[in-house]
Amino acid sequence: MKHPIFLAQSVLLTAILQTALTASLDAVPPWDEKKKTLEPQDVDRLFVGDLYPPTMPLGESLCPWQVNDALLAEAQTDGVMQVDAETTLNGQPTLRLQAAEGQTACGATWVKPVEEGRTYRFAAVARRAPPAEPKEGQPFGGCRLRLTWRDEAGKLILTRDRLEARTSNETAWMQVEAVGLTPSGARQAALAIEGVCQPGESFALGDFRWGPVQMAPVEVTLFPRVLLSRAEPLTIRIARSHVSSVTADGTMRIELVGADGKVHRQWREKRLVTLPWTRTIQLPKDAPTDEQFWVRVAIEPVKPYPGAQGWQWREPVFAGSRAEGPARLKDERFVFQGRKRFLIGAYHAQPEDYAVLKAAGFNAILAKAGPVAEATQKLDALHAAGMAGLFDPGNRFRGHQARTRELAAAIGSHPALAAWVLCDEPTRHGVGPRECAWACEWLKSLTPEIPVFLNDTGPYQFHRFISTVDVFSADPYPVATKSKEEITADPPLDMVTRWMTLIRNAKPSGRAFVGVIGSYAGENTRAPTDLELKNMAWQVVAGGAAGLKYYSIRDPDWYLPKEPLFKTVAEINRDLQALEPWLITRPLASDEAPIQAQADLPDALVAATWESEGRYLLLLVNLERTERKVSFRKSGPAEDAKCMLDNGRAFPRRVTLKPLETVWHRFKVD
């Protein structure tokens, strides 16, 4: 059970801290002068990102504290606190704070003189150090930084303002701070760090800063040196702001500034909390089209009044923005996050799974959108994690479109929305191809660029539904069985190739398809072996699919990240990422490939070749549970040329593939 002082805001913290700072111990500190200007790479017509301020204007006495024994001696400590020279932050020692034996609460307080009517800032960077072997189900605590005022005699002055910030229970470094205006009669400030930790757990703290600050505008250049044209407007979307006013209000001003400093266009938003914020910037008629422009955002605080805290930014300050175009299909491949991607998706993942899935190589999540606020929160979390969402909008068929229309208006331009999921197994839900075709067209009328997805389970249905949507997927599960008696059988796996071939031959030109493989264990389904999972995954790739989806991350009594099979999933995904420059193109036709592969047994081998920037990738998948010999021959323009492998050796004449083995050769033709 969580400690009472953190329980009330645990849900809020989860949302706020989705993008917790993941820098290493000796990384550049959050307050980095170099990060005042973002310069996105691969500029497209859409700029998306987080608005964060540069360093707050500093007063003359604001400076870092030196972490040493003198700082320790000055503090009133509850628990155990010591200088930790081994755990450093930016090359400096840190303070380690933990509870006394048998206790869970700990803390440290410093008392500093202040002047009435001035605004002060207390900041630190903190992280949790968990025990080496945490007990199952034992909740981790967190720490908070708090600022309170006292009179000349040291008596607490009560105000309506709560000047505090909390860390997450993650082990990443995070900046926390409290900024406040001293009330009438205040002569001292109590700077407190309070924590709740489990046995063996501690907190590392560093980069302490204390002093007066000025209430002044904060300016951030979001998009420097962009060349606009009247035909191509620039769309800016600010996913979230790291600036918030607690009791004071202010204005967010967005300007289109020319190279000479002239403001050509200006927009004002009075409420900073209305995010995400989207605006399309159209070049004025009198502006030169050959001039470079800046997009500048200014935060203007109002005149402070008694009790106003000024500006606080509670989230880590980081440069997480980039130029990204809208999601779409191009050359039968997905485009999201600003470039072509080979889709690697997961079913039934929750926001708490995003970090571990991203680390395992996933770039897309299939999920129900839910209400607008929930869908936006999920997409923001996915975008922060560098992934995209394939969202089921809910009511998308005739007579039930009101909520979907509202959803499309709110998230249709979100950079993390890669596709709409129209339906999964439509015939099981009583939906026919005409209704699917109508619903797809209706969704496209709301968000023309966003692809529409549909999944079906039987080849007898493919021809009915495959032309109704932009992306068609199917889920051959050769390991699945019909009875518990057959659950240990070793079924043939070529079902995956047969289904991919049927879809590839039936789909209209310009549309994409994706393969789904079973990565779970159910009542009548055993989990595939590592070798079987690899074989099925590479069959999907060799079949020419634009992506691969795993079913499932979560099912009753099943959580893939805790299964040994998850290591194999991560291994497959890493290889897919490494080969992505080839996989984002379509496989070559057989007469275009410079190398032809043939197995000693017909239909025992699936092979595919891709070309990228003059280099080739040949993928071979043995469909048999026995060894197979494969021979190669040159064809087309390569007949009289050398085919050299990446290691400099000549392309082999023949190879032997182990049972269910998958291999690939990268080569060039000289």
Secondary structure, 3 states (H helix, E strand, C coil): CCCHHHHCCHHHHHHHHHHCCCCCCCCCCCCCHHHHECCCCCCCCEEEEEECCCCCCECCCCEECCCCHHHHHHCEEECEEEEEEEEEECCEEEEEEECCCCCCEEEEEEEEECCCCCEEEEEEEEEEECCCCCCCCCCCCCEEEEEEEECCCCCEECCCCCEEEECCCCCCCEEEEEEEECCCCCCEEEEEEEEECCCCCEEEEEEEEEEEECCCCEEEEEEEEEECECCECEEEEEEEECCEECCCCEEEEEEEEECCCCEEEEEEECCCCCCCEEEEECCCCCCCCCCEEEEEEEEEECCCCCCCCCEECCCCCCCCCEECCCCEEECCEEEECCEEECEEEEECCCHHHHHHHHHCCCCEEEEECCCHHHHHHHHHHHHHCCCEEEEECCCCCCCCCHHHHHHHHHHCCCCCEEEEEEEECHHHHCCCHHHHHHHHHHHHHHCCCCCEEEEECCHHHHHHHCCCCCEEEECCCCCECCCHHHCCCCCCCCHHHHHHHHHHHHCCCCCEEEEEEECCCECCECCCCHHHHHHHHHHHHHCCCCEEEEECCEECCEEHHHCCHHHHHHHHHHHHHHCHHHHCCCCCCCCCCCEEEEECCCCCEEEEEEEECCEEEEEEEECCCCCEEEEEEECHHHCCCCEEECCCCECCCEEEECCCCEEEEEEEEC
